[in-house]
Amino acid sequence: MKTQHIIAEFADEVEKASVSFWYVKEGDEIEKDQPLIEFVTEKTSFTYPSPVTCKIIKLLFKEGDEVLANQEIAEVEIK
């Protein structure tokens, strides 16, 4: 199996967001487009879906942590 990192890709006007909560935990398997993480900014909150079907190896941020656009947020094993 191949491992890779999921990148936080935000809308152009969003430079950073905080992790509100994870829908998954390490070891979980998730399908493409299922909810992965909930982000919150000063103006809104939004759910970020998984871009791939995978198994979560490691979550790189905790709830409350700030994430920059295009930063790696999780290490996954591609199915």
N, C-alpha and C positions, 0 to 999 in steps of 0.2 A: 504494500500500500504506500501511496505517496503522501507526504505531509507538506502542508503549505500554511501560510498565514492569511487570515481574513483581514482586509483593510477597511477602515471606516471611511466610506465615501459619502460625503455630505453634499448638500446643495451648494452652489457657488457662494452664496451669501453667508453660509455657516462655516466659521473658521475653527470653532471648538464647541464641545458639548460635554456634559457630565453624564456618567453612567447612572441612570435611575435604578434599573435592575436588569438582571440577566434572566432570560426565559429558560436557560439551560444551565447545566453544571458539567464539570469535567467528567468524561466517560459517556455522556449522553450521545445518542445518534440523532441527527436532525436531517430533514429533507430540505431540498432547495426551496426557497421562498417561505419557509416557516419562520415565525418570529424568533430572533436570536437575542436581541438586546433592546432595551428602551433607553433612549437618550433624552436629556432635557437641556434646553438653553434658557436664556433670560426671557425669551418670548414664547416658546412652545416646547412641546415634547413630541417625540416621534419614535416609532418602532422601526428597527433596522432588521430586515429579513436576511436569512442565510443565503449567500450567493451560490452555494453548492450543497449537494448532499454529502454529509460527512459525519465523522465522529469527533467530538470535542476532546482534544488532548490537553490543552491548557488555556485558561482564561487569563489574559495579560493585564486586566484591570479589575478593580473591586468597585462595588457600588459606592458612588460619591466621587470617584476619581474623574479627573478632567482628561478628555481625549481630544487631540488635535485632528483636523481633517487629514486623511490619507495615512493615519497612523495604524500600525498593526494592533488588532484587538484580541485575536485568538489564534492559537495554533491548532490545526485540524488535520485529520487523516481523511483523504478523499476516498470515497467509496466507488 
